Amino acid sequence: MIITGEQKLKRFSEEYHAAATPLDRWRQSVSNSQWTNFFDVRQTLRSVDYYKGAVIFDIGGNKYRLIANINYRLGLVNVDYILTHLQYSTNKWKRDYDN
């Protein structure tokens, strides 16, 4: 899969240094995958959920959430958000998916 939004990963890692290694592991797993549907994603990364088109990855033992949109046909994973668990729990990110 091709990841778009790499700058978001970099900026988040710079702000939350402890997230750098888990995000690198996530990036490696995604880059080495060829998903065709959500079931494939769940086979690769067990800690993943789905919400109205968004694929939500638990990163770093549930400390962070990465929210992405996946175009399976094109093999693209677009990073929409990377949030701490506290930021995620406010549910403000859902506004973008509730339309």
C-alpha positions, 0 to 999 in steps of 0.5 A: 500500500502507498501511504499519503500524509507522511508529513502528518506522521512526521509532525506527530512524531516530532511532537509526541516522541514516544509515538515515533517507533510505533508509527514506524512499525505501522508504516512498515506493516502498511507499506508491505501490505496489499489490502483489497478490503477491510477484512484484509486490514484486520488480518494484518493489524488486529487492532483496527476499527471502522467508522463510516468510511474511516479505518481507525488503527490503534497505535502504540498499545492504545496510546494513539489513534491513526484515522485513515481513508483507504482506497483499496482499488488504488492501493492508497492509505490516506492519513486523515488524523493521528491523535492521542487517546485523549484527543480521539475520545473527544470524538471531534474527528467524527464530524468529518465522517458524519456527513 
